[in-house]
């Protein structure tokens, strides 16, 4: 290996590393925008990291200021749940005792030939106590009924105590509900402020936490914050830059095997020309591909795909750039043929003196490369 070829290899490797680094940074920023656009289409894939930081600081401040009311709201909810369980148990016990007392009173009244009370009669503990007292004061009851009346008086007293306990629980619950309403009002006001801060960054506030996590991950993994800074750019600009970088990567993918296997040495001028030519071919093919942009849009509506670059999948954009860079000569020839066919269909004759036939597509320069490099090497 000659010193010149070694120097060319060093230049080729340096250019490849530079393209890979820049391509990775641009791709990560564009992929972040694509993810944001999928989560929140109204943002168009762009969010302000400055607004995001201000919103995070405001949300943290609000949550710290309302940590006390939030904790009290949770405690109140737990207390109400426990109190409701107690009230339900006391209500069930009181209803069972009331039903037993009413049944026993009705039976004693039948034995004493007393007209039965209607179904709509008051069955509160106070009313039942009065009916039991009336039976106790009545003459002519059998000893068995008198004994049952004495038991009913004790049961009525117990029912009175149960209803008093229920009243206490109801009063306690009412106080807790009033306090809970006040605390929940404070918490809801804080939540409205939090939602307003989230909406200033992402209109779909339910996706704010995920977008925040993605942004923090991009910032933490971005060297010197480059990717995060690039993510502030417009998706169309980043997609174009990504296509150019992938086009240069495709050109380098052509030059590496040519450098290793082609008898004719690769020159530094060829590297420069080939990289620029790959970028031009990639950009030209990308512009033509955007005429049918709906085929490159993923997860977006037809109307959005026709008007925004945020819906372009960065993997598809990169594939277009790499293929166009590797096959730059074929792409240029394909564009020329499509343009000539378009003009001929429009009724315009071909340019006089044009060659009658193009070189065969299968012809390649001897000794390396993925496609014909004769035009550049000459």
ROTOR-167848 format. One record per residue (C-alpha): x, y, z; residue in one letter. Coordinates in nm, 2 decimals, decimal comma. Layout:
<koltis>
(kolti (X Y Z) "a")
...
</koltis>
This chain:
<koltis>
(kolti (0,00 0,00 0,00) "x")
(kolti (0,14 0,33 -0,10) "x")
(kolti (0,15 0,63 0,13) "x")
(kolti (-0,10 0,81 -0,09) "x")
(kolti (-0,35 0,53 -0,07) "x")
(kolti (-0,31 0,52 0,30) "x")
(kolti (-0,37 0,89 0,32) "x")
(kolti (-0,68 0,85 0,11) "x")
(kolti (-0,80 0,57 0,34) "x")
(kolti (-0,75 0,80 0,64) "x")
(kolti (-0,95 1,08 0,48) "x")
(kolti (-1,22 0,83 0,38) "x")
(kolti (-1,25 0,69 0,73) "x")
(kolti (-1,25 1,04 0,88) "x")
(kolti (-1,53 1,15 0,64) "x")
(kolti (-1,73 0,83 0,73) "x")
(kolti (-1,70 0,90 1,10) "x")
(kolti (-1,80 1,26 1,06) "x")
(kolti (-2,10 1,16 0,85) "x")
(kolti (-2,20 0,89 1,10) "x")
(kolti (-2,18 1,12 1,40) "x")
(kolti (-2,38 1,40 1,23) "x")
(kolti (-2,63 1,15 1,09) "x")
(kolti (-2,68 1,00 1,43) "x")
(kolti (-2,74 1,34 1,59) "x")
(kolti (-2,99 1,45 1,32) "x")
(kolti (-3,16 1,12 1,31) "x")
(kolti (-3,21 1,11 1,69) "x")
(kolti (-3,36 1,46 1,68) "x")
(kolti (-3,59 1,38 1,39) "x")
(kolti (-3,70 1,05 1,55) "x")
(kolti (-3,79 1,24 1,86) "x")
(kolti (-4,00 1,48 1,66) "x")
(kolti (-4,17 1,19 1,48) "x")
(kolti (-4,25 1,03 1,82) "x")
(kolti (-4,39 1,36 1,95) "x")
(kolti (-4,60 1,40 1,64) "x")
(kolti (-4,75 1,05 1,69) "x")
(kolti (-4,83 1,12 2,06) "x")
(kolti (-4,96 1,48 2,00) "x")
(kolti (-5,05 1,55 1,63) "x")
(kolti (-5,14 1,91 1,71) "x")
(kolti (-4,77 1,99 1,80) "x")
(kolti (-4,65 1,90 1,45) "x")
(kolti (-4,36 1,72 1,62) "x")
(kolti (-4,22 2,04 1,77) "x")
(kolti (-4,21 2,13 2,14) "x")
(kolti (-4,02 2,40 2,31) "x")
(kolti (-3,77 2,27 2,56) "x")
(kolti (-3,77 2,60 2,73) "x")
(kolti (-4,14 2,59 2,79) "x")
(kolti (-4,11 2,23 2,90) "x")
(kolti (-3,85 2,32 3,16) "x")
(kolti (-4,07 2,61 3,29) "x")
(kolti (-4,37 2,38 3,30) "x")
(kolti (-4,18 2,12 3,49) "x")
(kolti (-4,06 2,37 3,74) "x")
(kolti (-4,41 2,51 3,78) "x")
(kolti (-4,56 2,17 3,82) "x")
(kolti (-4,30 2,07 4,08) "x")
(kolti (-4,37 2,39 4,27) "x")
(kolti (-4,75 2,33 4,27) "x")
(kolti (-4,72 1,97 4,37) "x")
(kolti (-4,49 2,07 4,66) "x")
(kolti (-4,73 2,34 4,77) "x")
(kolti (-5,03 2,10 4,76) "x")
(kolti (-4,86 1,80 4,90) "x")
(kolti (-5,04 1,86 5,24) "x")
(kolti (-5,39 1,90 5,09) "x")
(kolti (-5,34 1,60 4,87) "x")
(kolti (-5,23 1,39 5,17) "x")
(kolti (-5,52 1,51 5,37) "x")
(kolti (-5,76 1,43 5,08) "x")
(kolti (-5,63 1,07 5,07) "x")
(kolti (-5,67 1,05 5,45) "x")
(kolti (-6,03 1,19 5,43) "x")
(kolti (-6,12 0,94 5,16) "x")
(kolti (-5,99 0,65 5,37) "x")
(kolti (-6,18 0,78 5,68) "x")
(kolti (-6,50 0,81 5,48) "x")
(kolti (-6,46 0,46 5,34) "x")
(kolti (-6,42 0,32 5,69) "x")
(kolti (-6,71 0,53 5,82) "x")
(kolti (-6,93 0,42 5,54) "x")
(kolti (-6,86 0,06 5,63) "x")
(kolti (-6,95 0,12 5,99) "x")
(kolti (-7,27 0,30 5,89) "x")
(kolti (-7,37 0,02 5,67) "x")
(kolti (-7,31 -0,24 5,94) "x")
(kolti (-7,50 -0,04 6,20) "x")
(kolti (-7,79 0,02 5,95) "x")
(kolti (-7,81 -0,35 5,87) "x")
(kolti (-7,81 -0,44 6,24) "x")
(kolti (-8,08 -0,18 6,32) "x")
(kolti (-8,30 -0,30 6,03) "x")
(kolti (-8,28 -0,66 6,15) "x")
(kolti (-8,36 -0,55 6,51) "x")
(kolti (-8,64 -0,33 6,39) "x")
(kolti (-8,79 -0,61 6,18) "x")
(kolti (-8,77 -0,85 6,47) "x")
(kolti (-8,94 -0,60 6,71) "x")
(kolti (-9,22 -0,52 6,46) "x")
(kolti (-9,29 -0,89 6,40) "x")
(kolti (-9,30 -0,97 6,78) "x")
(kolti (-9,53 -0,67 6,84) "x")
(kolti (-9,76 -0,78 6,56) "x")
(kolti (-9,78 -1,13 6,71) "x")
(kolti (-9,86 -1,00 7,06) "x")
(kolti (-10,12 -0,77 6,92) "x")
(kolti (-10,29 -1,06 6,74) "x")
(kolti (-10,29 -1,26 7,06) "x")
(kolti (-10,45 -0,97 7,24) "x")
(kolti (-10,71 -0,92 6,96) "x")
(kolti (-10,57 -0,57 6,89) "x")
(kolti (-10,62 -0,43 6,55) "x")
(kolti (-10,29 -0,46 6,35) "x")
(kolti (-10,12 -0,15 6,25) "x")
(kolti (-10,10 -0,05 5,88) "x")
(kolti (-9,78 -0,12 5,68) "x")
(kolti (-9,71 0,26 5,67) "x")
(kolti (-9,69 0,29 6,05) "x")
(kolti (-9,38 0,46 6,20) "x")
(kolti (-9,12 0,20 6,28) "x")
(kolti (-8,86 0,43 6,44) "x")
(kolti (-8,72 0,33 6,77) "x")
(kolti (-8,92 0,59 6,95) "x")
(kolti (-9,25 0,48 6,79) "x")
(kolti (-9,18 0,11 6,86) "x")
(kolti (-9,10 0,20 7,22) "x")
(kolti (-9,43 0,37 7,26) "x")
(kolti (-9,61 0,06 7,11) "x")
(kolti (-9,42 -0,17 7,35) "x")
(kolti (-9,51 0,05 7,65) "x")
(kolti (-9,87 0,04 7,54) "x")
(kolti (-9,87 -0,33 7,53) "x")
(kolti (-9,69 -0,35 7,87) "x")
(kolti (-9,97 -0,13 8,02) "x")
(kolti (-10,24 -0,34 7,87) "x")
(kolti (-10,43 -0,58 8,10) "x")
(kolti (-10,52 -0,94 8,01) "x")
(kolti (-10,19 -1,04 7,84) "x")
(kolti (-10,08 -1,40 7,89) "x")
(kolti (-9,77 -1,46 8,10) "x")
(kolti (-9,58 -1,55 7,79) "x")
(kolti (-9,67 -1,23 7,61) "x")
(kolti (-9,59 -1,03 7,92) "x")
(kolti (-9,24 -1,19 7,92) "x")
(kolti (-9,20 -1,11 7,55) "x")
(kolti (-9,31 -0,75 7,61) "x")
(kolti (-9,04 -0,72 7,87) "x")
(kolti (-8,78 -0,85 7,62) "x")
(kolti (-8,92 -0,61 7,35) "x")
(kolti (-8,86 -0,32 7,59) "x")
(kolti (-8,49 -0,41 7,61) "x")
(kolti (-8,47 -0,46 7,24) "x")
(kolti (-8,64 -0,13 7,18) "x")
(kolti (-8,39 0,04 7,41) "x")
(kolti (-8,10 -0,13 7,22) "x")
(kolti (-8,26 -0,01 6,89) "x")
(kolti (-8,27 0,35 7,03) "x")
(kolti (-7,90 0,33 7,11) "x")
(kolti (-7,82 0,19 6,76) "x")
(kolti (-8,01 0,48 6,60) "x")
(kolti (-7,83 0,73 6,82) "x")
(kolti (-7,50 0,58 6,71) "x")
(kolti (-7,61 0,60 6,35) "x")
(kolti (-7,70 0,97 6,40) "x")
(kolti (-7,35 1,03 6,54) "x")
(kolti (-7,19 0,85 6,25) "x")
(kolti (-7,40 1,05 6,01) "x")
(kolti (-7,30 1,38 6,17) "x")
(kolti (-6,93 1,27 6,17) "x")
(kolti (-6,96 1,18 5,80) "x")
(kolti (-7,13 1,51 5,72) "x")
(kolti (-6,83 1,69 5,88) "x")
(kolti (-6,58 1,48 5,69) "x")
(kolti (-6,77 1,54 5,36) "x")
(kolti (-6,76 1,91 5,42) "x")
(kolti (-6,39 1,91 5,49) "x")
(kolti (-6,33 1,68 5,19) "x")
(kolti (-6,52 1,92 4,97) "x")
(kolti (-6,30 2,21 5,08) "x")
(kolti (-5,97 2,01 5,04) "x")
(kolti (-6,08 1,87 4,71) "x")
(kolti (-6,15 2,22 4,59) "x")
(kolti (-5,79 2,32 4,67) "x")
(kolti (-5,65 2,01 4,50) "x")
(kolti (-5,87 2,06 4,19) "x")
(kolti (-5,76 2,42 4,16) "x")
(kolti (-5,40 2,30 4,17) "x")
(kolti (-5,48 2,03 3,91) "x")
(kolti (-5,63 2,29 3,68) "x")
(kolti (-5,31 2,49 3,71) "x")
(kolti (-5,10 2,18 3,63) "x")
(kolti (-5,32 2,10 3,33) "x")
(kolti (-5,27 2,46 3,21) "x")
(kolti (-4,90 2,43 3,23) "x")
(kolti (-4,90 2,09 3,05) "x")
(kolti (-5,12 2,23 2,78) "x")
(kolti (-4,87 2,51 2,72) "x")
(kolti (-4,63 2,24 2,60) "x")
(kolti (-4,85 1,95 2,47) "x")
(kolti (-5,22 2,01 2,39) "x")
(kolti (-5,29 1,64 2,47) "x")
(kolti (-5,22 1,67 2,84) "x")
(kolti (-5,26 1,30 2,89) "x")
(kolti (-4,95 1,25 2,69) "x")
(kolti (-4,75 1,51 2,87) "x")
(kolti (-4,57 1,26 3,11) "x")
(kolti (-4,45 1,05 2,81) "x")
(kolti (-4,33 1,35 2,61) "x")
(kolti (-4,16 1,48 2,92) "x")
(kolti (-3,98 1,15 2,96) "x")
(kolti (-3,87 1,13 2,60) "x")
(kolti (-3,74 1,49 2,61) "x")
(kolti (-3,55 1,43 2,93) "x")
(kolti (-3,40 1,11 2,78) "x")
(kolti (-3,30 1,30 2,46) "x")
(kolti (-3,13 1,58 2,67) "x")
(kolti (-2,95 1,34 2,89) "x")
(kolti (-2,81 1,12 2,61) "x")
(kolti (-2,74 1,41 2,36) "x")
(kolti (-2,37 1,50 2,35) "x")
(kolti (-2,35 1,87 2,46) "x")
(kolti (-2,72 1,89 2,40) "x")
(kolti (-2,68 1,89 2,03) "x")
(kolti (-2,97 1,66 1,95) "x")
(kolti (-3,20 1,85 2,18) "x")
(kolti (-3,10 2,17 2,01) "x")
(kolti (-3,16 2,02 1,67) "x")
(kolti (-3,50 1,89 1,78) "x")
(kolti (-3,61 2,26 1,81) "x")
(kolti (-3,58 2,29 1,43) "x")
(kolti (-3,86 2,25 1,18) "x")
(kolti (-3,92 1,88 1,08) "x")
(kolti (-3,89 1,97 0,71) "x")
(kolti (-3,54 2,11 0,77) "x")
(kolti (-3,43 1,81 0,97) "x")
(kolti (-3,57 1,57 0,72) "x")
(kolti (-3,38 1,75 0,44) "x")
(kolti (-3,06 1,74 0,64) "x")
(kolti (-3,12 1,38 0,72) "x")
(kolti (-3,16 1,30 0,35) "x")
(kolti (-2,84 1,48 0,27) "x")
(kolti (-2,64 1,30 0,54) "x")
(kolti (-2,78 0,96 0,44) "x")
(kolti (-2,70 1,04 0,07) "x")
(kolti (-2,34 1,11 0,17) "x")
(kolti (-2,34 0,79 0,37) "x")
(kolti (-2,47 0,60 0,07) "x")
(kolti (-2,19 0,75 -0,14) "x")
(kolti (-1,93 0,64 0,12) "x")
(kolti (-2,08 0,29 0,12) "x")
(kolti (-2,00 0,29 -0,25) "x")
(kolti (-1,65 0,43 -0,21) "x")
(kolti (-1,54 0,18 0,06) "x")
(kolti (-1,56 -0,13 -0,15) "x")
(kolti (-1,42 0,06 -0,44) "x")
(kolti (-1,12 0,17 -0,22) "x")
(kolti (-1,06 -0,19 -0,12) "x")
(kolti (-1,11 -0,38 -0,45) "x")
(kolti (-1,07 -0,14 -0,74) "x")
(kolti (-0,74 -0,15 -0,92) "x")
(kolti (-0,76 0,22 -1,00) "x")
(kolti (-0,70 0,41 -0,67) "x")
(kolti (-0,97 0,62 -0,52) "x")
(kolti (-0,86 0,99 -0,51) "x")
(kolti (-0,95 1,26 -0,26) "x")
(kolti (-1,12 1,45 -0,53) "x")
(kolti (-1,33 1,15 -0,61) "x")
(kolti (-1,43 1,13 -0,25) "x")
(kolti (-1,54 1,49 -0,24) "x")
(kolti (-1,72 1,47 -0,57) "x")
(kolti (-1,89 1,14 -0,49) "x")
(kolti (-2,01 1,26 -0,15) "x")
(kolti (-2,16 1,58 -0,30) "x")
(kolti (-2,31 1,39 -0,59) "x")
(kolti (-2,47 1,14 -0,35) "x")
(kolti (-2,62 1,43 -0,15) "x")
(kolti (-2,76 1,59 -0,46) "x")
(kolti (-2,91 1,27 -0,59) "x")
(kolti (-3,06 1,19 -0,25) "x")
(kolti (-3,22 1,53 -0,22) "x")
(kolti (-3,35 1,52 -0,58) "x")
(kolti (-3,50 1,17 -0,52) "x")
(kolti (-3,65 1,29 -0,19) "x")
(kolti (-3,82 1,58 -0,35) "x")
(kolti (-3,97 1,36 -0,61) "x")
(kolti (-4,08 1,11 -0,35) "x")
(kolti (-4,26 1,38 -0,16) "x")
(kolti (-4,50 1,40 -0,46) "x")
(kolti (-4,64 1,08 -0,32) "x")
(kolti (-4,58 1,17 0,04) "x")
(kolti (-4,88 0,96 0,17) "x")
(kolti (-4,68 0,65 0,09) "x")
(kolti (-4,41 0,76 0,34) "x")
(kolti (-4,65 0,88 0,61) "x")
(kolti (-4,71 0,64 0,91) "x")
(kolti (-4,99 0,68 1,15) "x")
(kolti (-5,12 1,01 1,01) "x")
(kolti (-5,43 1,12 0,82) "x")
(kolti (-5,42 1,20 0,45) "x")
(kolti (-5,48 1,57 0,51) "x")
(kolti (-5,19 1,59 0,76) "x")
(kolti (-4,96 1,38 0,54) "x")
(kolti (-5,01 1,62 0,25) "x")
(kolti (-4,93 1,93 0,45) "x")
(kolti (-4,67 1,85 0,72) "x")
(kolti (-4,33 1,70 0,72) "x")
(kolti (-4,37 1,58 1,08) "x")
(kolti (-4,56 1,27 0,96) "x")
(kolti (-4,26 1,14 0,76) "x")
(kolti (-4,10 0,83 0,92) "x")
(kolti (-3,73 0,91 0,97) "x")
(kolti (-3,64 0,55 0,89) "x")
(kolti (-3,81 0,58 0,55) "x")
(kolti (-3,64 0,91 0,49) "x")
(kolti (-3,30 0,76 0,58) "x")
(kolti (-3,36 0,47 0,35) "x")
(kolti (-3,44 0,70 0,06) "x")
(kolti (-3,12 0,89 0,12) "x")
(kolti (-2,89 0,59 0,15) "x")
(kolti (-3,03 0,41 -0,16) "x")
(kolti (-3,01 0,74 -0,36) "x")
(kolti (-2,65 0,79 -0,24) "x")
(kolti (-2,54 0,44 -0,33) "x")
(kolti (-2,71 0,45 -0,66) "x")
(kolti (-2,66 0,82 -0,73) "x")
(kolti (-2,57 0,77 -1,10) "x")
(kolti (-2,87 0,54 -1,16) "x")
(kolti (-3,10 0,78 -0,97) "x")
(kolti (-2,97 1,07 -1,18) "x")
(kolti (-3,03 0,87 -1,50) "x")
(kolti (-3,37 0,76 -1,38) "x")
(kolti (-3,47 1,12 -1,31) "x")
(kolti (-3,34 1,22 -1,66) "x")
(kolti (-3,55 0,95 -1,83) "x")
(kolti (-3,86 1,04 -1,63) "x")
(kolti (-3,82 1,40 -1,72) "x")
(kolti (-3,77 1,32 -2,09) "x")
(kolti (-4,08 1,10 -2,08) "x")
(kolti (-4,28 1,38 -1,91) "x")
(kolti (-4,18 1,63 -2,17) "x")
(kolti (-4,25 1,39 -2,46) "x")
(kolti (-4,59 1,32 -2,31) "x")
(kolti (-4,65 1,70 -2,30) "x")
(kolti (-4,61 1,72 -2,68) "x")
(kolti (-4,25 1,86 -2,68) "x")
(kolti (-4,00 1,69 -2,91) "x")
(kolti (-3,68 1,56 -2,78) "x")
(kolti (-3,37 1,78 -2,82) "x")
(kolti (-3,21 1,77 -3,16) "x")
(kolti (-2,88 1,60 -3,17) "x")
(kolti (-2,95 1,38 -2,87) "x")
(kolti (-2,78 1,04 -2,87) "x")
(kolti (-2,99 0,77 -3,03) "x")
(kolti (-2,94 0,53 -2,74) "x")
(kolti (-2,81 0,55 -2,39) "x")
(kolti (-2,53 0,33 -2,27) "x")
(kolti (-2,64 -0,01 -2,15) "x")
(kolti (-2,75 -0,01 -1,79) "x")
(kolti (-2,55 -0,32 -1,71) "x")
(kolti (-2,21 -0,16 -1,80) "x")
(kolti (-1,98 -0,10 -1,51) "x")
(kolti (-1,64 0,04 -1,47) "x")
(kolti (-1,39 -0,24 -1,43) "x")
(kolti (-1,25 -0,31 -1,09) "x")
(kolti (-1,48 -0,21 -0,81) "x")
(kolti (-1,76 0,00 -0,68) "x")
(kolti (-2,13 -0,09 -0,65) "x")
(kolti (-2,23 0,11 -0,96) "x")
(kolti (-2,06 0,27 -1,26) "x")
(kolti (-1,80 0,51 -1,14) "x")
(kolti (-1,65 0,59 -1,48) "x")
(kolti (-1,80 0,94 -1,50) "x")
(kolti (-1,64 1,04 -1,17) "x")
(kolti (-1,31 0,86 -1,21) "x")
(kolti (-1,25 1,01 -1,55) "x")
</koltis>
